[in-house]
Amino acid sequence: MTFSGSFRGAALASLVALAVTACSESASVAGQALPAPASNPDQVVAEVAGRPITLKEVDAKWEEFDAAERARVTQLLYQNRRNMLDQVVGEILIENAAKAASLPVDAYLGQDSAKRATPVTEAEVLQFFEGNRERAQGRTLEQLRGQIKEFLEGQRKQQARAQLVDELKAKSTGVKVMLDPPRYTVAVAANDPVRGAASAPVTIVEFSDYQCPFCARVNPTLEQVRKTYGDKVKIVFKDFPLPNHPQAPKASEAGHCAGEQGKYWEMHDLMFANQRSLNVPELKQYATTLGLEAAKFTQCLDSGKHAGLVAAGMKQGESMGVNSTPTLYINGRALIGAQPFEAFRQIIDEELSKK
């Protein structure tokens, strides 16, 4: 199918919306070429007067020079490889299933899609148009109805194929993914707030900012993770207030002040639910709402008692290359932005399968 003008941009934007899911101090640099991958960190990549230089040494210098960019490129390289690996795995599973059904692949996919993909309704076409009206540049629903419907039908087919592949994977005992994801060592301090059982096999460390709307958006997703996995997952919160969010540092301190009275997570949830009201008087009102001892909370907040703890979270994140929020590490595997539950589930299930 083809889209023209700015509406093509709207269609593409809807496909990549999940990529724009993080608060950032500055925009990412686009269009940079990835370095040629190398598999062995001990590989000698240069010599100077007989002195070998290994890939490991180069990467260490890159980490020292620009940890954020190295993390971004490393994660991007892995994610693209993983996406293509999943595509190849899906194609093989579908080919085998089609062969077992004595059908050509296209016929097999057509039959399966017909059973799964519901027809696109006029209400859905209208909803898509209204959601992208500002990008249509004056063109009417009548002018764009056919292209919108075709686009939505294409999405349904992709979703149907994804569901089919998931089912075929579940039935198969011969699918093993050995591609190693990049992992980071994320130190957890004794005074870091933790939700969940200490013995949980999966640890999610979240670098977050109370003024970041995407951080608030990931909060319900993490709650769904907790309800789904119970004692198998614990969540560690790290303060990472961005410089362009002036109320975030004091909000972070307020969380720790509430924690002194056993109400850290209650204050955490209340502040994310009221992101636009994080001035100091409002933070003190939230303490009253939670039933905290007001004088003790006020003294803690006004004194800046926990400012050093908040700064330590920032310093740790920066040393790891964190430059946007939320940035999460699931057993050391980076997940950046307010990703949907399915993204968490995929990584958590993979981690649990290794235990």
N, C-alpha and C positions, 0 to 999 in steps of 0.2 A: 504494500500500500504506500501511498505518498501523501505527505502533508505539505502545504505550501506556507511560505511567509512565517509570521510569528506564531501561527497556530501549531506548526511543526514543533516549535520550541516548547509550547505548552504540553504537547503530547509527550515529548521527550522528558520534560520536567517531571511529569507524573511518574515516569518510570524510574527516575533517579532521585526521587524525593527522599528516600531513606539515607542518601549520602549526605544530605544537608541536615544533620541531626545533632550538631554540637555547637556550643558557644565557644567563640575563639577571640583572642586578642587581636588577631589580624587574619586576613584571607590567606588561604593556601596558594602556593605557586602551582599553576597548572602547566601541562604540556611538557614537563621535563621527561627526558628519556631515562628509562631504567638502566642501571649498569648491567653488563653481561654477568649472569649468575655464575658462581663458582661453588662447588660442593664441598671442598676440603679446606678448612681454615689453615691447615699447615702448608697449603700450596705456596711455593715460592713464586712471587709475582715480579720480583726485581732483584738485582744485585748491584751493590756499589762497592767497588774495590774489593770484590770477593765476599762482601758481607751480605747474606741473603735477607730479603724482606718478605715476610709471609703475609698472606691475606689476613690472618688474625691480627697482625700488627697494624695493617692498614685500617681494618674495621675499628680497632681500638682508638686509633687517631681520629677517625670519622666520628666515633662516639664522643670523644673529647671536644672535637671542633663544633659539631652540630648534632647533638643527641636527638633532637626532635625530628630533623630531616631524615636521619638514618632510620629511626623507628618508623617513620611514615613510609619510606621507600621499601623497607624490609617487609612491612605488613602488606603493602600494596602488591609486591611481588608474590608473596605467599597467597594472598586472596585471589589474585588472577589465576595463578596456577591451580588453586583449589577449585575455583569455579569451572575451569576447563576440565579438570580431572573429573568433577561430578558430571559434567556434560558427557564425557567419554564413557564413564561408568553407566550412565543412563542409556546411552545409545546401545551398548552391548546388552544390557538387560532387556531392552525393548526388542532388539533383534532376536535374542534367544526366545523370548516369550512369543513373538510372532511366528517363529519357526515351529515352536511347540503347538501353536494353534493352526499350523498349515496355512498361514496367510502372509501376503506381502506386508512389509513394515507399514506402508502408508495405509493399507486397508485395516490393519490391526489398530493403528492409532486412530483412524477415523471412527471405527466402531466404539473404541473405548471413550473417545472424546464425546461422541454422541450421547453416551450414557451419563457422562459427568457434567458436561458444560450446559448450563441452563441458557435459554435464549436471552439476548439483551433486550430489555424492555424500554419503552419510550421514556419511562420515568428515569431510568438510569442514564439515557442519552441526555435528557434535560438536566439532570444533576451534574453530569460532567461538563456540559456547556456552561451552566451557571458558575461552576467552580473555576472555570477558565475564561470567563467572559471578558476580563480586562485584557487578555492576550489575543482576543479575536479581532481587534481593531475594526470594530463596527460591523463585521460580518454577522449575518443572522443565523439562527438555529437552522432554518430551512437550507441555507447555503452549506452548512457544515454537518448536517445530520448524518449523511451517508459515510463521511470519513470518520466521524466519531463512533458510529456503530461498528464500522470495520475494525477500528482500533480496539474497541472494547471486546469484540469477538476474538481478536488475536490474543488479548490478555487471557480470556477464558480458556482458550486452547493451551496456552502456556501453563496455566494453573492446573488444567486437567492432566497434562503430561507430567508435571511435577508430582501430583498425587499418585499417578500410575507408577512412577519411578520409586516413590517412597514405599508403595505396597510391594513392588517387586523386590526391593532391597530387604524388606521385612521377611519375605518368604524365602529369600536366598540365604544359604549358609556359606557361600563362596565369595562374598564381597569383603575385602579387607583394604583399608586405606592406610598406607604406610608413609605418606607425605608428612614430614614433621613440621609442625607450625613453629614460628619463632616464639620463644618464651623469655620472660624477663623475671629476674629475681626481685620480688617486691617485699622488702622487710616490713614486718608488722610489729609495731611497738606495743608495749604492755598497756599504754594508756590510749590506744586506738579504740574507738567504739566498735563493738562487735555484736552482730545479731545472728544467733544460731548456735548450734552445739560446737564446742571447742574441738570435738573429735571428727567433725564433718570432713569427708574426703575431698570436697570441692570448696575452695575459698575464692570468693569474689571480692577483690579490692577495688573500691570506687573512689576516684579523685573527682570531687564535685564542688559546686559553687551554688550557694543558696539563692542567688539572683538569676541564675541561668535557667531560662524556660525549658531547655532540653533536659536539664537535670531533673526538673520537676516532672517532665514527661516520662522519664525512665523509672520514676518512683513506683507507679502502679505495676510496671513490668517486673520490678524486683520483688514486689509483694506477691505477684503471681508465681515467680520462681520459688519463693519461700513456701507458698501453699502447695505447690506441685512436688517439691523435692524434700520438704521437711528437714530432718536432721542430717540430710546428705549434703546440705549447702550452708555455709556461713558467709555473712557479708560484713566486710570491714570498710568503714568510712574514713576517707582522708580529705582534709580540708584543702581546697585549691581555689581560693577566691581570685578571680581574674582582676587585673588592674582597672578594667573599664566598668567594674561593678563596685561602686564605692561603699555600698551597705553590706556587701558580702563578708568582709573580714570580721566585723562586729557580730554579724549573725553567727559566724562560725564560733566565735568566743561564747556567744549566748548558749549554743548547744552544749559546750563543755561546762559552762556554769550550771546549766540545768542537770547535767550529768552528775555533778557533785551531790545533787539531791535525788539521784536515782531516776531522773526523767529525761535522759539524753534523747532517746528515740522519740519520745512524745513531743519534745521541742523540735526535733528534726522534722517530723511530719507536719507539725503545725506551721513551721516557717515555710516549708515548701508549698503548703496549701495557701499561704498568704504572702507570696513573693513580692508583691507590690507594696507591702507594708512592713518594711524591715528597718525602720528608723529605731533608734535606741528607746524612745518612750514606748513604741509599739512592742518591742522585744520584752520590755518589762511588764507590759500588760499581758503578754502571752504567758509569762511566768506566773502571774496571778491566776490566769485562766487554768493553768495546770495544777494550781494548789501549792506552788512552791513558797518557801519562806521568803517573802519579798525583800527584806533588808539584806539577807545573806546573798541573794541573787544580785541585787543592785550593787552591793559592795564588790562582788566578784567581777561583774561586767564593767563597772566604772574604773576599776583598778587596772584593767588590762591584764589580769592574772594569767590568762591563757593565750595571750598574743604570741608568745614564743612557741607554743604548741601548734598554733595555726601556721606560723612562719615555717616551722619544721616540715609540715605537710607540703607546703609550697616548694621548699628547697628539695625535698625528696622527689617530688613530681618532676621538677625542672631537670634534675640530674638524670632522670629516666627518659627525658624527651617529651613529657606531657606538655601540650600547649593549647589544649582545648578541653572543654568539659561537656558531658561527663566522659572521662576515660576510665575504662574498667579493665581489670586483669582477672581472668578466670583461670585459676591455677597457673598464673603467669602468662596466659594468652591474651593479647590485647583485643579489646572490643571497644571501638570509639564511637561515641554518639548515642542518641536515644534509639537504639536498635529494637526491633520487635521481639516478642517472646521467642519466636522461632529461632532467632539467631542465638539467643542464650541457650535454648534447648539443645541445639545441635552440638554446641561446644560442651555443655554439661554432660550430655549423654555420651559423647566420645570420651570424656575424662572418666566417667563412671565405668565405662566398659573396660578401662585399663586397670581398674582396681581389683 
